Amino acid sequence: MVVDSQRSHLLEDAPDSPEAEELFAGDLADYGFVMNLSRLWAHEPAAKTGLFDVVATVTRAGQFSIRQRGILVTATAATLGDSYCSIAWGKKLAAEADPEIAAGVLLAKDQDLTESEQVMARWARKVTRDPNSTNRSDVDALRAAGFSDRQIFAMTVYISLRIAFSTVNDALGALPDSEYRANAPSEVLDAVTWGRPIDT
């Protein structure tokens, strides 16, 4: 499969490989288009696979729903200033909740979340912004919201891996896919004023 990067990131196109073909085919099956970030990760598809194997492990350990993951990723991505994951996961969260809730999390306005979801969002932002600023009261708040220590650990690893993924995409210039102009809610698109622009 030949995929033209259309300058969707800062590197040259990755060489063709069976692993890259598999990455692109997965996108087409799941989304109907090849994501710009997949064109980037085609330089080392096994790295993306390995990263998301660990993401899947901690997701299972934490028993996080898609809605909870949406809150964690959008809060993390917005704090980091990553437009790509903010839009992509804002769209997913909007589908699980509603567009206003998704936009609210992106803008750190969590009043429409449950109490436990608000605690998750605050933890994601604090870990992203300044992990050395966390303290026992933050962890106690997570426990009071019903999370076990194993879940708190899994949540923190999940957030950290999402930071790593976003950092690679952002540093190497991966643009949010042009398809999001049409298929992401306007509330999400209007909320995301940071990071790199949507691809043309």
N, C-alpha and C positions, 0 to 999 in steps of 0.2 A: 504494500500500500504506500503510495507516495503522498505525503502530507506536506503542503507548502506552509512554512511557518508564518509567512506574511509579516515578518518582523514583529511577531507576537511576544518575543523575548529578546534578550541581548546577545545570546549565543548564536552561532551558526546552527543550521539544521543538524540533528544527530544522524549518524550513519544508520542505514537500514539494518534491522536485526529482527530475528523472530520475537525477541522479548518486546521490542518496540511495537511490532505488529500486534502483539497480544494486548499491549497497553491501549493502543488506538482502537482495537476492536471492542475492548471492554467499554470504552467511552461511547462508541457508536451504539452499542447495545443498551447502555444505561441512559444516555442523554440524547442520542441522535446526532451528535457532532463530536469531533475530537477537541478536547479541551486544550487551551494554550499551555496550561501547566503540564499536560502530558507530553506535549512536544518538547518541553524543557527537560522533563524527567526521562525522556527517551535516551538521553545521554548515559543514564545508568538506571534502567528500569528496576533492577534488583534492589536498589536502594529504596525506591518508593514502596516496593512490595514489602521489604523488610520493615520499613517504618510503620506501614499500616497493619502489618501482622501484630506489632506491639500495640498499636492503637486498638486493634480488635481484642487483644488479650485483656487490656485494662478496661475496655468497655464491658466485656463480659464480667470481669471481677467486680466492677462497680454497679452492674445491672442498670446502666444508664439507658433511658428511652431516647428515641430520636428527638423528642422535644427537649429533654435535658441536654443532649449533645448540642442541639441547636443553640441553646442558651449559653453553654460553655464556649462554643466556637465563636458565636457572634460577639459575646462580651470580650473574649480574648482578642479576636481580630480587630475589633474597633479600637481597643486600648492600644494595640500594637501599631495601628494605622495601616492595616492591610485591607485594601479595598476588595481584593479578589475573594478571600474567604468571607469577608463581611457580606458581600452580595450573594455569593453562592449559598452560604448557610443562612443568610437572612431570608432567602427564597424558601429554603427548606423549613425554617422555623415558621414562616408565614403560612405554609401549607399545613403544619401541625397545629398551630395556634391560630393566629390571624395576622394580617400585615401590620396592624397597629402595634401589636405586642412585639413583633419582630423589630419594627422601627424603634420602639421604646428601648429594647435591650441594646440596640446599636448606639443609641443616644444616652445610655445609662439612666433611663427613666423606667424603673422597674415596678411601678406601682400596680401594674396589672398582672404581675407574676404572683404565684403563691409565695408564702413565707420561705419555704425551703428553696424555691427557685431563686428568690432574691439573694439568699445566702450564697448559693452557688455562683451567681453572677458577680457578687462582690468578691468572692474568693478568686474567681478567674481574673478579674481586673487587678487585684492586688498582686497575685502571683506574676502576672504579665508586667505590671508597672514597676514593682520593686519587691522581688521575692524575699529580700533580707528584712523587709518591714513587717512580715507576718509575725504573729505572736500567739500565745496560748488562747487568748480570748477569741481569736479568729477560728481556731480549731474547735474550741468549745461551742461556738455558734453553729458550726457544721454538725457537731454531735447533737446539739439541742434540736437541730432541724431534722434529725433522724438518721444521719449518716454514720455508719460504723467507721472505725479507724481504717479498716481495709478499703472501704469505699473512698475515704478521704485521700488515702494514698493513691488509689487508682485515678481519682479525679485530678489530682495534682500531676501525675504522670501524663494523663490525657492532655491537660492544658499545656504542659511543657512540650510535648510532641507536636501539638498544633502550632506552638510558637516556632519550633524548629522548621516545620513544613512551610509556614508562612514566610519565615526569614529567607529561606532558599528562593522561594518564588519571587519575593519582593526584591531581593538583592540582584537577582538575575533578570529582572524586568518583565516577568510574566504579566501580561495584561488580562484583566477580566474579559471573559469571552463576549464577543459582540452579541451573541444570542440572548444575553441577559437583558439587553435593551427592550426586547419584546416579551420575554417570559418571566422576568422578575417583577414583583409588585412595585408600583410607583412609589409607595411609601418607603420601601427599602432603598430604591434607587435615590430618592430625594434625601434620605438620611445619610448616605455614604458620601461625604465631601472630602475624604482623605485618600491618600494613596494614589496609585496609578490610575489613569482614566480607562474606561471601557474601550476595548479594541474597536477599530472602525470596520 
